[in-house]
Amino acid sequence: MGQQSSRKDSVIAYSVVSLILVLLALEIAGLILWVPGTWNNRLTAVLAIVGIYGLAIGFFSGNAALVVFQDTLEDLTSPDVRRYVGGNLFFLGVLLYLVGLGGSKYKVKGYPVALGCLGSFLYLAWAPIVCVYAVFHIFIVMVLSYLPVVLASAIVAPIIYSSSDAEFSIGQKKILVSSIVKKDPVAIKGFLIGIPAIFISLLSAISAPFISG
């Protein structure tokens, strides 16, 4: 029974990875063949999407107010495709729920009517945009960011599980290199994804006039 369950989980994982790779290939083909603009613009757009995804996770991971979502942030940077997809879908579910909650007409006593009506209108106006973004996130952001997540995880994992370590001193404090990574691997992976992507994106945008000229 256990072997059948394990085999089923493996089949699901491989199927999801295969689907992500197929979608990634289709998106790359679409960028090359159908999306108008120079290759610099296309590369800049893709890297900007990946960069924002990584930097957002890196900054949110250190936010004390979002500590309850730490497991979700770990899922968003997990190389395990089931956790990765599940974390992204949970994030979108929370986002859609907040829009529905803000637009609900049921409020408790003390509700500021004038300000609340304006807020409810804004939530209702944002609802279609959030729904469109949810589709965009699933088929674009989630697909494009999976490979960078795997690469960042491959960089972080050897440091976390290394039997040796390096130590350096800052004033009177002695710090182990691995302790920096182990303290918040989610933020480290987020910055490993986001900073290089944004840097290359800016470099591509800056170099575009010189290359095209």
TAMO-V735704 format. One record per run of one state. SS is the DSSP state (H for helix, E for strand, - for the rest). FROM is the first residue (numbers start at 1). LEN is the number of residues. If there is no record, write none. Layout:
# TAMO-V735704
ss = [SS & SS]
from = [FROM & FROM]
len = [LEN & LEN]
This chain:
# TAMO-V735704
ss = [- & H & - & H & - & H & - & H & - & H & - & E & - & E & H & - & H & -]
from = [1 & 2 & 34 & 39 & 62 & 64 & 77 & 81 & 104 & 113 & 161 & 167 & 171 & 173 & 177 & 184 & 185 & 213]
len = [1 & 32 & 5 & 23 & 2 & 13 & 4 & 23 & 9 & 48 & 6 & 4 & 2 & 4 & 7 & 1 & 28 & 1]
